[in-house]
Amino acid sequence: MTAAPERTCVGCGRRAPQAELLRFGSVEGLLTAGRTLPGRGAYTCRRLVCFERAVASRGFNRVLRSTVVVESGLASHYTDS
C-alpha cells in the first residue's frame, strides 16, 4: 500500500495530502492555479486566509524561487471569504 504524497501549505505550514491542497505555479511571471502546470508548485489549504497569508509573507515567491505577480481574481478559487 502506497501512502498519498503530502505537501505543506505556504500560508499556514500545515502538512496535508496533496489532493486536499490547491496547487499554484508560475506561468510567465504570473501566479496561476493548476494541478498540471510544469515546474515547481506551491500549495495552500482551501482557506482564503492561507492564500492571503502566503501573499503577505511572499511565500509564493520563496517556494517558486521567482518573483510572481498575484492577481486578485485567484481568491475566487477559495470557498470561504
mmCIF file of the N, C-alpha and C atoms, coordinates in Angstrom:
data_MODEL
# 
_entry.id   MODEL 
# 
loop_
_atom_site.group_PDB 
_atom_site.id 
_atom_site.type_symbol 
_atom_site.label_atom_id 
_atom_site.label_alt_id 
_atom_site.label_comp_id 
_atom_site.label_asym_id 
_atom_site.label_entity_id 
_atom_site.label_seq_id 
_atom_site.pdbx_PDB_ins_code 
_atom_site.Cartn_x 
_atom_site.Cartn_y 
_atom_site.Cartn_z 
_atom_site.occupancy 
_atom_site.B_iso_or_equiv 
_atom_site.pdbx_formal_charge 
_atom_site.auth_seq_id 
_atom_site.auth_comp_id 
_atom_site.auth_asym_id 
_atom_site.auth_atom_id 
_atom_site.pdbx_PDB_model_num 
ATOM 1   N N  . MET A 1 1  ? 0.835   -1.184 0.000   1.00 0.00 ? 1  MET A N  1 
ATOM 2   C CA . MET A 1 1  ? 0.000   0.000  0.000   1.00 0.00 ? 1  MET A CA 1 
ATOM 3   C C  . MET A 1 1  ? 0.881   1.249  0.000   1.00 0.00 ? 1  MET A C  1 
ATOM 4   N N  . THR A 1 2  ? 0.604   2.164  -0.884  1.00 0.00 ? 2  THR A N  1 
ATOM 5   C CA . THR A 1 2  ? 1.397   3.381  -1.023  1.00 0.00 ? 2  THR A CA 1 
ATOM 6   C C  . THR A 1 2  ? 0.685   4.544  -0.353  1.00 0.00 ? 2  THR A C  1 
ATOM 7   N N  . ALA A 1 3  ? 1.431   5.284  0.445   1.00 0.00 ? 3  ALA A N  1 
ATOM 8   C CA . ALA A 1 3  ? 0.854   6.454  1.109   1.00 0.00 ? 3  ALA A CA 1 
ATOM 9   C C  . ALA A 1 3  ? 0.707   7.594  0.101   1.00 0.00 ? 3  ALA A C  1 
ATOM 10  N N  . ALA A 1 4  ? -0.335  8.399  0.275   1.00 0.00 ? 4  ALA A N  1 
ATOM 11  C CA . ALA A 1 4  ? -0.547  9.553  -0.607  1.00 0.00 ? 4  ALA A CA 1 
ATOM 12  C C  . ALA A 1 4  ? 0.540   10.590 -0.341  1.00 0.00 ? 4  ALA A C  1 
ATOM 13  N N  . PRO A 1 5  ? 1.047   11.251 -1.379  1.00 0.00 ? 5  PRO A N  1 
ATOM 14  C CA . PRO A 1 5  ? 2.077   12.264 -1.160  1.00 0.00 ? 5  PRO A CA 1 
ATOM 15  C C  . PRO A 1 5  ? 1.532   13.433 -0.349  1.00 0.00 ? 5  PRO A C  1 
ATOM 16  N N  . GLU A 1 6  ? 2.370   13.958 0.540   1.00 0.00 ? 6  GLU A N  1 
ATOM 17  C CA . GLU A 1 6  ? 1.979   15.105 1.356   1.00 0.00 ? 6  GLU A CA 1 
ATOM 18  C C  . GLU A 1 6  ? 2.715   16.341 0.892   1.00 0.00 ? 6  GLU A C  1 
ATOM 19  N N  . ARG A 1 7  ? 2.070   17.484 1.046   1.00 0.00 ? 7  ARG A N  1 
ATOM 20  C CA . ARG A 1 7  ? 2.658   18.779 0.729   1.00 0.00 ? 7  ARG A CA 1 
ATOM 21  C C  . ARG A 1 7  ? 2.388   19.726 1.895   1.00 0.00 ? 7  ARG A C  1 
ATOM 22  N N  . THR A 1 8  ? 3.117   20.833 1.929   1.00 0.00 ? 8  THR A N  1 
ATOM 23  C CA . THR A 1 8  ? 2.990   21.807 3.006   1.00 0.00 ? 8  THR A CA 1 
ATOM 24  C C  . THR A 1 8  ? 2.336   23.078 2.486   1.00 0.00 ? 8  THR A C  1 
ATOM 25  N N  . CYS A 1 9  ? 1.374   23.587 3.224   1.00 0.00 ? 9  CYS A N  1 
ATOM 26  C CA . CYS A 1 9  ? 0.694   24.836 2.862   1.00 0.00 ? 9  CYS A CA 1 
ATOM 27  C C  . CYS A 1 9  ? 1.669   25.999 3.012   1.00 0.00 ? 9  CYS A C  1 
ATOM 28  N N  . VAL A 1 10 ? 1.754   26.835 1.993   1.00 0.00 ? 10 VAL A N  1 
ATOM 29  C CA . VAL A 1 10 ? 2.637   28.000 2.016   1.00 0.00 ? 10 VAL A CA 1 
ATOM 30  C C  . VAL A 1 10 ? 2.149   29.030 3.033   1.00 0.00 ? 10 VAL A C  1 
ATOM 31  N N  . GLY A 1 11 ? 0.853   29.058 3.300   1.00 0.00 ? 11 GLY A N  1 
ATOM 32  C CA . GLY A 1 11 ? 0.286   30.050 4.206   1.00 0.00 ? 11 GLY A CA 1 
ATOM 33  C C  . GLY A 1 11 ? 0.423   29.705 5.670   1.00 0.00 ? 11 GLY A C  1 
ATOM 34  N N  . CYS A 1 12 ? -0.024  28.496 6.059   1.00 0.00 ? 12 CYS A N  1 
ATOM 35  C CA . CYS A 1 12 ? -0.058  28.151 7.482   1.00 0.00 ? 12 CYS A CA 1 
ATOM 36  C C  . CYS A 1 12 ? 0.985   27.120 7.892   1.00 0.00 ? 12 CYS A C  1 
ATOM 37  N N  . GLY A 1 13 ? 1.587   26.432 6.934   1.00 0.00 ? 13 GLY A N  1 
ATOM 38  C CA . GLY A 1 13 ? 2.612   25.448 7.250   1.00 0.00 ? 13 GLY A CA 1 
ATOM 39  C C  . GLY A 1 13 ? 2.080   24.064 7.582   1.00 0.00 ? 13 GLY A C  1 
ATOM 40  N N  . ARG A 1 14 ? 0.781   23.858 7.473   1.00 0.00 ? 14 ARG A N  1 
ATOM 41  C CA . ARG A 1 14 ? 0.176   22.557 7.776   1.00 0.00 ? 14 ARG A CA 1 
ATOM 42  C C  . ARG A 1 14 ? 0.502   21.557 6.670   1.00 0.00 ? 14 ARG A C  1 
ATOM 43  N N  . ARG A 1 15 ? 0.879   20.342 7.068   1.00 0.00 ? 15 ARG A N  1 
ATOM 44  C CA . ARG A 1 15 ? 1.115   19.275 6.094   1.00 0.00 ? 15 ARG A CA 1 
ATOM 45  C C  . ARG A 1 15 ? -0.193  18.543 5.870   1.00 0.00 ? 15 ARG A C  1 
ATOM 46  N N  . ALA A 1 16 ? -0.494  18.245 4.599   1.00 0.00 ? 16 ALA A N  1 
ATOM 47  C CA . ALA A 1 16 ? -1.740  17.574 4.254   1.00 0.00 ? 16 ALA A CA 1 
ATOM 48  C C  . ALA A 1 16 ? -1.528  16.767 2.978   1.00 0.00 ? 16 ALA A C  1 
ATOM 49  N N  . PRO A 1 17 ? -2.387  15.777 2.730   1.00 0.00 ? 17 PRO A N  1 
ATOM 50  C CA . PRO A 1 17 ? -2.292  15.054 1.458   1.00 0.00 ? 17 PRO A CA 1 
ATOM 51  C C  . PRO A 1 17 ? -2.410  16.025 0.278   1.00 0.00 ? 17 PRO A C  1 
ATOM 52  N N  . GLN A 1 18 ? -1.651  15.769 -0.741  1.00 0.00 ? 18 GLN A N  1 
ATOM 53  C CA . GLN A 1 18 ? -1.584  16.652 -1.911  1.00 0.00 ? 18 GLN A CA 1 
ATOM 54  C C  . GLN A 1 18 ? -2.962  16.929 -2.499  1.00 0.00 ? 18 GLN A C  1 
ATOM 55  N N  . ALA A 1 19 ? -3.846  15.944 -2.508  1.00 0.00 ? 19 ALA A N  1 
ATOM 56  C CA . ALA A 1 19 ? -5.173  16.104 -3.111  1.00 0.00 ? 19 ALA A CA 1 
ATOM 57  C C  . ALA A 1 19 ? -6.051  17.104 -2.362  1.00 0.00 ? 19 ALA A C  1 
ATOM 58  N N  . GLU A 1 20 ? -5.756  17.374 -1.087  1.00 0.00 ? 20 GLU A N  1 
ATOM 59  C CA . GLU A 1 20 ? -6.560  18.305 -0.295  1.00 0.00 ? 20 GLU A CA 1 
ATOM 60  C C  . GLU A 1 20 ? -6.155  19.767 -0.493  1.00 0.00 ? 20 GLU A C  1 
ATOM 61  N N  . LEU A 1 21 ? -5.026  20.009 -1.130  1.00 0.00 ? 21 LEU A N  1 
ATOM 62  C CA . LEU A 1 21 ? -4.499  21.362 -1.263  1.00 0.00 ? 21 LEU A CA 1 
ATOM 63  C C  . LEU A 1 21 ? -4.658  21.878 -2.691  1.00 0.00 ? 21 LEU A C  1 
ATOM 64  N N  . LEU A 1 22 ? -4.638  23.206 -2.831  1.00 0.00 ? 22 LEU A N  1 
ATOM 65  C CA . LEU A 1 22 ? -4.653  23.839 -4.156  1.00 0.00 ? 22 LEU A CA 1 
ATOM 66  C C  . LEU A 1 22 ? -3.211  24.078 -4.584  1.00 0.00 ? 22 LEU A C  1 
ATOM 67  N N  . ARG A 1 23 ? -2.909  23.795 -5.854  1.00 0.00 ? 23 ARG A N  1 
ATOM 68  C CA . ARG A 1 23 ? -1.549  23.968 -6.367  1.00 0.00 ? 23 ARG A CA 1 
ATOM 69  C C  . ARG A 1 23 ? -1.481  25.206 -7.250  1.00 0.00 ? 23 ARG A C  1 
ATOM 70  N N  . PHE A 1 24 ? -0.387  25.930 -7.106  1.00 0.00 ? 24 PHE A N  1 
ATOM 71  C CA . PHE A 1 24 ? -0.120  27.109 -7.919  1.00 0.00 ? 24 PHE A CA 1 
ATOM 72  C C  . PHE A 1 24 ? 1.259   26.974 -8.537  1.00 0.00 ? 24 PHE A C  1 
ATOM 73  N N  . GLY A 1 25 ? 1.413   27.576 -9.703  1.00 0.00 ? 25 GLY A N  1 
ATOM 74  C CA . GLY A 1 25 ? 2.699   27.612 -10.374 1.00 0.00 ? 25 GLY A CA 1 
ATOM 75  C C  . GLY A 1 25 ? 2.890   28.974 -11.017 1.00 0.00 ? 25 GLY A C  1 
ATOM 76  N N  . SER A 1 26 ? 4.064   29.188 -11.557 1.00 0.00 ? 26 SER A N  1 
ATOM 77  C CA . SER A 1 26 ? 4.376   30.448 -12.226 1.00 0.00 ? 26 SER A CA 1 
ATOM 78  C C  . SER A 1 26 ? 4.348   30.231 -13.729 1.00 0.00 ? 26 SER A C  1 
ATOM 79  N N  . VAL A 1 27 ? 3.509   31.007 -14.427 1.00 0.00 ? 27 VAL A N  1 
ATOM 80  C CA . VAL A 1 27 ? 3.442   30.962 -15.885 1.00 0.00 ? 27 VAL A CA 1 
ATOM 81  C C  . VAL A 1 27 ? 3.772   32.357 -16.382 1.00 0.00 ? 27 VAL A C  1 
ATOM 82  N N  . GLU A 1 28 ? 4.962   32.500 -16.933 1.00 0.00 ? 28 GLU A N  1 
ATOM 83  C CA . GLU A 1 28 ? 5.450   33.787 -17.440 1.00 0.00 ? 28 GLU A CA 1 
ATOM 84  C C  . GLU A 1 28 ? 5.351   34.879 -16.378 1.00 0.00 ? 28 GLU A C  1 
ATOM 85  N N  . GLY A 1 29 ? 5.695   34.545 -15.133 1.00 0.00 ? 29 GLY A N  1 
ATOM 86  C CA . GLY A 1 29 ? 5.717   35.529 -14.057 1.00 0.00 ? 29 GLY A CA 1 
ATOM 87  C C  . GLY A 1 29 ? 4.392   35.770 -13.372 1.00 0.00 ? 29 GLY A C  1 
ATOM 88  N N  . LEU A 1 30 ? 3.333   35.102 -13.800 1.00 0.00 ? 30 LEU A N  1 
ATOM 89  C CA . LEU A 1 30 ? 2.019   35.236 -13.168 1.00 0.00 ? 30 LEU A CA 1 
ATOM 90  C C  . LEU A 1 30 ? 1.730   34.005 -12.327 1.00 0.00 ? 30 LEU A C  1 
ATOM 91  N N  . LEU A 1 31 ? 1.242   34.202 -11.115 1.00 0.00 ? 31 LEU A N  1 
ATOM 92  C CA . LEU A 1 31 ? 0.817   33.088 -10.286 1.00 0.00 ? 31 LEU A CA 1 
ATOM 93  C C  . LEU A 1 31 ? -0.446  32.510 -10.901 1.00 0.00 ? 31 LEU A C  1 
ATOM 94  N N  . THR A 1 32 ? -0.433  31.203 -11.166 1.00 0.00 ? 32 THR A N  1 
ATOM 95  C CA . THR A 1 32 ? -1.530  30.546 -11.857 1.00 0.00 ? 32 THR A CA 1 
ATOM 96  C C  . THR A 1 32 ? -1.917  29.280 -11.103 1.00 0.00 ? 32 THR A C  1 
ATOM 97  N N  . ALA A 1 33 ? -3.221  29.083 -10.930 1.00 0.00 ? 33 ALA A N  1 
ATOM 98  C CA . ALA A 1 33 ? -3.710  27.864 -10.281 1.00 0.00 ? 33 ALA A CA 1 
ATOM 99  C C  . ALA A 1 33 ? -3.772  26.749 -11.306 1.00 0.00 ? 33 ALA A C  1 
ATOM 100 N N  . GLY A 1 34 ? -3.360  25.570 -10.914 1.00 0.00 ? 34 GLY A N  1 
ATOM 101 C CA . GLY A 1 34 ? -3.446  24.432 -11.823 1.00 0.00 ? 34 GLY A CA 1 
ATOM 102 C C  . GLY A 1 34 ? -2.657  23.249 -11.318 1.00 0.00 ? 34 GLY A C  1 
ATOM 103 N N  . ARG A 1 35 ? -3.274  22.107 -11.340 1.00 0.00 ? 35 ARG A N  1 
ATOM 104 C CA . ARG A 1 35 ? -2.640  20.898 -10.826 1.00 0.00 ? 35 ARG A CA 1 
ATOM 105 C C  . ARG A 1 35 ? -1.600  20.340 -11.798 1.00 0.00 ? 35 ARG A C  1 
ATOM 106 N N  . THR A 1 36 ? -1.695  20.657 -13.087 1.00 0.00 ? 36 THR A N  1 
ATOM 107 C CA . THR A 1 36 ? -0.803  20.046 -14.077 1.00 0.00 ? 36 THR A CA 1 
ATOM 108 C C  . THR A 1 36 ? 0.201   21.022 -14.680 1.00 0.00 ? 36 THR A C  1 
ATOM 109 N N  . LEU A 1 37 ? 0.389   22.170 -14.049 1.00 0.00 ? 37 LEU A N  1 
ATOM 110 C CA . LEU A 1 37 ? 1.363   23.127 -14.575 1.00 0.00 ? 37 LEU A CA 1 
ATOM 111 C C  . LEU A 1 37 ? 2.773   22.560 -14.438 1.00 0.00 ? 37 LEU A C  1 
ATOM 112 N N  . PRO A 1 38 ? 3.644   22.851 -15.395 1.00 0.00 ? 38 PRO A N  1 
ATOM 113 C CA . PRO A 1 38 ? 5.014   22.339 -15.310 1.00 0.00 ? 38 PRO A CA 1 
ATOM 114 C C  . PRO A 1 38 ? 5.831   23.096 -14.266 1.00 0.00 ? 38 PRO A C  1 
ATOM 115 N N  . GLY A 1 39 ? 6.879   22.471 -13.802 1.00 0.00 ? 39 GLY A N  1 
ATOM 116 C CA . GLY A 1 39 ? 7.815   23.139 -12.900 1.00 0.00 ? 39 GLY A CA 1 
ATOM 117 C C  . GLY A 1 39 ? 7.408   23.055 -11.436 1.00 0.00 ? 39 GLY A C  1 
ATOM 118 N N  . ARG A 1 40 ? 8.031   23.920 -10.642 1.00 0.00 ? 40 ARG A N  1 
ATOM 119 C CA . ARG A 1 40 ? 7.789   23.944 -9.207  1.00 0.00 ? 40 ARG A CA 1 
ATOM 120 C C  . ARG A 1 40 ? 6.352   24.328 -8.901  1.00 0.00 ? 40 ARG A C  1 
ATOM 121 N N  . GLY A 1 41 ? 5.854   23.827 -7.797  1.00 0.00 ? 41 GLY A N  1 
ATOM 122 C CA . GLY A 1 41 ? 4.495   24.150 -7.382  1.00 0.00 ? 41 GLY A CA 1 
ATOM 123 C C  . GLY A 1 41 ? 4.471   24.623 -5.943  1.00 0.00 ? 41 GLY A C  1 
ATOM 124 N N  . ALA A 1 42 ? 3.544   25.498 -5.631  1.00 0.00 ? 42 ALA A N  1 
ATOM 125 C CA . ALA A 1 42 ? 3.311   25.974 -4.272  1.00 0.00 ? 42 ALA A CA 1 
ATOM 126 C C  . ALA A 1 42 ? 1.880   25.610 -3.914  1.00 0.00 ? 42 ALA A C  1 
ATOM 127 N N  . TYR A 1 43 ? 1.679   25.116 -2.707  1.00 0.00 ? 43 TYR A N  1 
ATOM 128 C CA . TYR A 1 43 ? 0.372   24.617 -2.290  1.00 0.00 ? 43 TYR A CA 1 
ATOM 129 C C  . TYR A 1 43 ? -0.185  25.441 -1.145  1.00 0.00 ? 43 TYR A C  1 
ATOM 130 N N  . THR A 1 44 ? -1.508  25.607 -1.129  1.00 0.00 ? 44 THR A N  1 
ATOM 131 C CA . THR A 1 44 ? -2.188  26.223 0.006   1.00 0.00 ? 44 THR A CA 1 
ATOM 132 C C  . THR A 1 44 ? -3.393  25.384 0.382   1.00 0.00 ? 44 THR A C  1 
ATOM 133 N N  . CYS A 1 45 ? -3.810  25.535 1.650   1.00 0.00 ? 45 CYS A N  1 
ATOM 134 C CA . CYS A 1 45 ? -5.058  24.916 2.090   1.00 0.00 ? 45 CYS A CA 1 
ATOM 135 C C  . CYS A 1 45 ? -6.189  25.557 1.292   1.00 0.00 ? 45 CYS A C  1 
ATOM 136 N N  . ARG A 1 46 ? -7.361  25.005 1.378   1.00 0.00 ? 46 ARG A N  1 
ATOM 137 C CA . ARG A 1 46 ? -8.516  25.546 0.649   1.00 0.00 ? 46 ARG A CA 1 
ATOM 138 C C  . ARG A 1 46 ? -9.210  26.644 1.453   1.00 0.00 ? 46 ARG A C  1 
ATOM 139 N N  . ARG A 1 47 ? -8.437  27.402 2.217   1.00 0.00 ? 47 ARG A N  1 
ATOM 140 C CA . ARG A 1 47 ? -8.983  28.513 3.004   1.00 0.00 ? 47 ARG A CA 1 
ATOM 141 C C  . ARG A 1 47 ? -8.377  29.822 2.485   1.00 0.00 ? 47 ARG A C  1 
ATOM 142 N N  . LEU A 1 48 ? -9.212  30.824 2.343   1.00 0.00 ? 48 LEU A N  1 
ATOM 143 C CA . LEU A 1 48 ? -8.758  32.119 1.832   1.00 0.00 ? 48 LEU A CA 1 
ATOM 144 C C  . LEU A 1 48 ? -7.688  32.728 2.729   1.00 0.00 ? 48 LEU A C  1 
ATOM 145 N N  . VAL A 1 49 ? -7.797  32.526 4.035   1.00 0.00 ? 49 VAL A N  1 
ATOM 146 C CA . VAL A 1 49 ? -6.826  33.104 4.962   1.00 0.00 ? 49 VAL A CA 1 
ATOM 147 C C  . VAL A 1 49 ? -5.415  32.567 4.686   1.00 0.00 ? 49 VAL A C  1 
ATOM 148 N N  . CYS A 1 50 ? -5.297  31.306 4.294   1.00 0.00 ? 50 CYS A N  1 
ATOM 149 C CA . CYS A 1 50 ? -3.982  30.746 3.961   1.00 0.00 ? 50 CYS A CA 1 
ATOM 150 C C  . CYS A 1 50 ? -3.407  31.394 2.701   1.00 0.00 ? 50 CYS A C  1 
ATOM 151 N N  . PHE A 1 51 ? -4.249  31.603 1.706   1.00 0.00 ? 51 PHE A N  1 
ATOM 152 C CA . PHE A 1 51 ? -3.812  32.271 0.481   1.00 0.00 ? 51 PHE A CA 1 
ATOM 153 C C  . PHE A 1 51 ? -3.339  33.685 0.795   1.00 0.00 ? 51 PHE A C  1 
ATOM 154 N N  . GLU A 1 52 ? -4.130  34.425 1.572   1.00 0.00 ? 52 GLU A N  1 
ATOM 155 C CA . GLU A 1 52 ? -3.766  35.801 1.918   1.00 0.00 ? 52 GLU A CA 1 
ATOM 156 C C  . GLU A 1 52 ? -2.473  35.854 2.726   1.00 0.00 ? 52 GLU A C  1 
ATOM 157 N N  . ARG A 1 53 ? -2.282  34.911 3.627   1.00 0.00 ? 53 ARG A N  1 
ATOM 158 C CA . ARG A 1 53 ? -1.052  34.873 4.427   1.00 0.00 ? 53 ARG A CA 1 
ATOM 159 C C  . ARG A 1 53 ? 0.148   34.571 3.542   1.00 0.00 ? 53 ARG A C  1 
ATOM 160 N N  . ALA A 1 54 ? -0.014  33.677 2.561   1.00 0.00 ? 54 ALA A N  1 
ATOM 161 C CA . ALA A 1 54 ? 1.080   33.345 1.644   1.00 0.00 ? 54 ALA A CA 1 
ATOM 162 C C  . ALA A 1 54 ? 1.467   34.554 0.793   1.00 0.00 ? 54 ALA A C  1 
ATOM 163 N N  . VAL A 1 55 ? 0.473   35.335 0.371   1.00 0.00 ? 55 VAL A N  1 
ATOM 164 C CA . VAL A 1 55 ? 0.758   36.543 -0.412  1.00 0.00 ? 55 VAL A CA 1 
ATOM 165 C C  . VAL A 1 55 ? 1.478   37.573 0.463   1.00 0.00 ? 55 VAL A C  1 
ATOM 166 N N  . ALA A 1 56 ? 0.972   37.796 1.676   1.00 0.00 ? 56 ALA A N  1 
ATOM 167 C CA . ALA A 1 56 ? 1.542   38.809 2.562   1.00 0.00 ? 56 ALA A CA 1 
ATOM 168 C C  . ALA A 1 56 ? 2.980   38.477 2.970   1.00 0.00 ? 56 ALA A C  1 
ATOM 169 N N  . SER A 1 57 ? 3.282   37.203 3.162   1.00 0.00 ? 57 SER A N  1 
ATOM 170 C CA . SER A 1 57 ? 4.622   36.813 3.599   1.00 0.00 ? 57 SER A CA 1 
ATOM 171 C C  . SER A 1 57 ? 5.560   36.514 2.430   1.00 0.00 ? 57 SER A C  1 
ATOM 172 N N  . ARG A 1 58 ? 5.090   36.755 1.214   1.00 0.00 ? 58 ARG A N  1 
ATOM 173 C CA . ARG A 1 58 ? 5.863   36.487 -0.003  1.00 0.00 ? 58 ARG A CA 1 
ATOM 174 C C  . ARG A 1 58 ? 6.241   35.013 -0.110  1.00 0.00 ? 58 ARG A C  1 
ATOM 175 N N  . GLY A 1 59 ? 5.377   34.158 0.435   1.00 0.00 ? 59 GLY A N  1 
ATOM 176 C CA . GLY A 1 59 ? 5.618   32.719 0.422   1.00 0.00 ? 59 GLY A CA 1 
ATOM 177 C C  . GLY A 1 59 ? 5.644   32.118 -0.969  1.00 0.00 ? 59 GLY A C  1 
ATOM 178 N N  . PHE A 1 60 ? 4.782   32.611 -1.863  1.00 0.00 ? 60 PHE A N  1 
ATOM 179 C CA . PHE A 1 60 ? 4.775   32.080 -3.230  1.00 0.00 ? 60 PHE A CA 1 
ATOM 180 C C  . PHE A 1 60 ? 6.115   32.361 -3.914  1.00 0.00 ? 60 PHE A C  1 
ATOM 181 N N  . ASN A 1 61 ? 6.648   33.568 -3.732  1.00 0.00 ? 61 ASN A N  1 
ATOM 182 C CA . ASN A 1 61 ? 7.941   33.908 -4.334  1.00 0.00 ? 61 ASN A CA 1 
ATOM 183 C C  . ASN A 1 61 ? 9.042   32.994 -3.797  1.00 0.00 ? 61 ASN A C  1 
ATOM 184 N N  . ARG A 1 62 ? 9.012   32.739 -2.497  1.00 0.00 ? 62 ARG A N  1 
ATOM 185 C CA . ARG A 1 62 ? 10.041  31.915 -1.870  1.00 0.00 ? 62 ARG A CA 1 
ATOM 186 C C  . ARG A 1 62 ? 9.978   30.467 -2.383  1.00 0.00 ? 62 ARG A C  1 
ATOM 187 N N  . VAL A 1 63 ? 8.796   29.887 -2.383  1.00 0.00 ? 63 VAL A N  1 
ATOM 188 C CA . VAL A 1 63 ? 8.653   28.481 -2.766  1.00 0.00 ? 63 VAL A CA 1 
ATOM 189 C C  . VAL A 1 63 ? 8.893   28.278 -4.262  1.00 0.00 ? 63 VAL A C  1 
ATOM 190 N N  . LEU A 1 64 ? 8.393   29.197 -5.079  1.00 0.00 ? 64 LEU A N  1 
ATOM 191 C CA . LEU A 1 64 ? 8.557   29.068 -6.535  1.00 0.00 ? 64 LEU A CA 1 
ATOM 192 C C  . LEU A 1 64 ? 9.923   29.537 -7.013  1.00 0.00 ? 64 LEU A C  1 
ATOM 193 N N  . ARG A 1 65 ? 10.685  30.143 -6.110  1.00 0.00 ? 65 ARG A N  1 
ATOM 194 C CA . ARG A 1 65 ? 12.036  30.637 -6.417  1.00 0.00 ? 65 ARG A CA 1 
ATOM 195 C C  . ARG A 1 65 ? 12.061  31.634 -7.558  1.00 0.00 ? 65 ARG A C  1 
ATOM 196 N N  . SER A 1 66 ? 11.027  32.463 -7.623  1.00 0.00 ? 66 SER A N  1 
ATOM 197 C CA . SER A 1 66 ? 10.971  33.543 -8.605  1.00 0.00 ? 66 SER A CA 1 
ATOM 198 C C  . SER A 1 66 ? 9.936   34.563 -8.136  1.00 0.00 ? 66 SER A C  1 
ATOM 199 N N  . THR A 1 67 ? 10.010  35.748 -8.677  1.00 0.00 ? 67 THR A N  1 
ATOM 200 C CA . THR A 1 67 ? 9.028   36.774 -8.339  1.00 0.00 ? 67 THR A CA 1 
ATOM 201 C C  . THR A 1 67 ? 7.797   36.574 -9.206  1.00 0.00 ? 67 THR A C  1 
ATOM 202 N N  . VAL A 1 68 ? 6.638   36.459 -8.565  1.00 0.00 ? 68 VAL A N  1 
ATOM 203 C CA . VAL A 1 68 ? 5.396   36.244 -9.295  1.00 0.00 ? 68 VAL A CA 1 
ATOM 204 C C  . VAL A 1 68 ? 4.417   37.366 -8.990  1.00 0.00 ? 68 VAL A C  1 
ATOM 205 N N  . VAL A 1 69 ? 3.587   37.683 -9.967  1.00 0.00 ? 69 VAL A N  1 
ATOM 206 C CA . VAL A 1 69 ? 2.523   38.667 -9.817  1.00 0.00 ? 69 VAL A CA 1 
ATOM 207 C C  . VAL A 1 69 ? 1.262   37.916 -9.404  1.00 0.00 ? 69 VAL A C  1 
ATOM 208 N N  . VAL A 1 70 ? 0.652   38.350 -8.293  1.00 0.00 ? 70 VAL A N  1 
ATOM 209 C CA . VAL A 1 70 ? -0.553  37.694 -7.787  1.00 0.00 ? 70 VAL A CA 1 
ATOM 210 C C  . VAL A 1 70 ? -1.754  38.548 -8.155  1.00 0.00 ? 70 VAL A C  1 
ATOM 211 N N  . GLU A 1 71 ? -2.615  38.027 -9.017  1.00 0.00 ? 71 GLU A N  1 
ATOM 212 C CA . GLU A 1 71 ? -3.816  38.753 -9.421  1.00 0.00 ? 71 GLU A CA 1 
ATOM 213 C C  . GLU A 1 71 ? -4.929  38.506 -8.412  1.00 0.00 ? 71 GLU A C  1 
ATOM 214 N N  . SER A 1 72 ? -5.755  39.505 -8.174  1.00 0.00 ? 72 SER A N  1 
ATOM 215 C CA . SER A 1 72 ? -6.808  39.394 -7.164  1.00 0.00 ? 72 SER A CA 1 
ATOM 216 C C  . SER A 1 72 ? -7.861  38.348 -7.513  1.00 0.00 ? 72 SER A C  1 
ATOM 217 N N  . GLY A 1 73 ? -8.019  38.005 -8.760  1.00 0.00 ? 73 GLY A N  1 
ATOM 218 C CA . GLY A 1 73 ? -9.007  37.020 -9.176  1.00 0.00 ? 73 GLY A CA 1 
ATOM 219 C C  . GLY A 1 73 ? -8.727  35.611 -8.672  1.00 0.00 ? 73 GLY A C  1 
ATOM 220 N N  . LEU A 1 74 ? -7.509  35.331 -8.235  1.00 0.00 ? 74 LEU A N  1 
ATOM 221 C CA . LEU A 1 74 ? -7.176  33.999 -7.737  1.00 0.00 ? 74 LEU A CA 1 
ATOM 222 C C  . LEU A 1 74 ? -7.928  33.670 -6.460  1.00 0.00 ? 74 LEU A C  1 
ATOM 223 N N  . ALA A 1 75 ? -8.363  34.679 -5.729  1.00 0.00 ? 75 ALA A N  1 
ATOM 224 C CA . ALA A 1 75 ? -9.114  34.440 -4.487  1.00 0.00 ? 75 ALA A CA 1 
ATOM 225 C C  . ALA A 1 75 ? -10.437 33.725 -4.751  1.00 0.00 ? 75 ALA A C  1 
ATOM 226 N N  . SER A 1 76 ? -10.918 33.735 -5.983  1.00 0.00 ? 76 SER A N  1 
ATOM 227 C CA . SER A 1 76 ? -12.179 33.071 -6.307  1.00 0.00 ? 76 SER A CA 1 
ATOM 228 C C  . SER A 1 76 ? -12.076 31.548 -6.231  1.00 0.00 ? 76 SER A C  1 
ATOM 229 N N  . HIS A 1 77 ? -10.871 30.990 -6.119  1.00 0.00 ? 77 HIS A N  1 
ATOM 230 C CA . HIS A 1 77 ? -10.679 29.544 -6.003  1.00 0.00 ? 77 HIS A CA 1 
ATOM 231 C C  . HIS A 1 77 ? -10.984 29.035 -4.606  1.00 0.00 ? 77 HIS A C  1 
ATOM 232 N N  . TYR A 1 78 ? -11.221 29.937 -3.664  1.00 0.00 ? 78 TYR A N  1 
ATOM 233 C CA . TYR A 1 78 ? -11.418 29.552 -2.268  1.00 0.00 ? 78 TYR A CA 1 
ATOM 234 C C  . TYR A 1 78 ? -12.883 29.611 -1.894  1.00 0.00 ? 78 TYR A C  1 
ATOM 235 N N  . THR A 1 79 ? -13.283 28.704 -1.004  1.00 0.00 ? 79 THR A N  1 
ATOM 236 C CA . THR A 1 79 ? -14.692 28.553 -0.665  1.00 0.00 ? 79 THR A CA 1 
ATOM 237 C C  . THR A 1 79 ? -15.161 29.568 0.370   1.00 0.00 ? 79 THR A C  1 
ATOM 238 N N  . ASP A 1 80 ? -14.319 29.911 1.334   1.00 0.00 ? 80 ASP A N  1 
ATOM 239 C CA . ASP A 1 80 ? -14.742 30.877 2.354   1.00 0.00 ? 80 ASP A CA 1 
ATOM 240 C C  . ASP A 1 80 ? -14.232 32.259 2.035   1.00 0.00 ? 80 ASP A C  1 
ATOM 241 N N  . SER A 1 81 ? -14.767 33.273 2.688   1.00 0.00 ? 81 SER A N  1 
ATOM 242 C CA . SER A 1 81 ? -14.314 34.640 2.419   1.00 0.00 ? 81 SER A CA 1 
ATOM 243 C C  . SER A 1 81 ? -13.932 35.346 3.677   1.00 0.00 ? 81 SER A C  1 
# 
